[in-house]
């Protein structure tokens, strides 16, 4: 099963007035990263709020020569295709993505395609903190690279968190059996009635070498009598 871990960074908190400035996606197959990654910085063509800057440290100057969302939208949609999306606090990212897609008349992403790890965490640990940082701490996941929020770093951390939330300490291996294999296993065993009894006798040289070995290493062996 293909899934895509997804995260964004934005100019602020309101999807109606703010814009996306970073998108990161990490593809998983049966909860194992495939090394297929989509990562872009996006020029929002607007200022970044101070609160957002304090969170991710991305400046408008850095983004001035980056593509706009319209420039990257089709590549983004081609990467995620129809895969299930795994997002932490999905309502936030989905609202921004769908607003951006609506602005350029592209299909939006339905909510039923999304697994929200925030919801999973609150179900699994009711009453406990469920931020990405809190979950990394709970699962002893190293966050030393996360000095500031980064969509790509957060995707990699969320991959580990997601596996833990599913209780898959070891990600699934792709060991799906075909119907043919299963049928072969369940089929009654056939006994070959024409089998001949085969006896292989050692050569004189092999017998000699064996006796020498016994004399040197097992001198009290009954086979030397």
Beta strands, then each sheet from edge to edge (+ up, - down):
strand 1: 2-10
strand 2: 20-29
strand 3: 32-41
strand 4: 84-87
strand 5: 114-116
sheet 1: 3+ 2- 1+ 4+ 5+
end
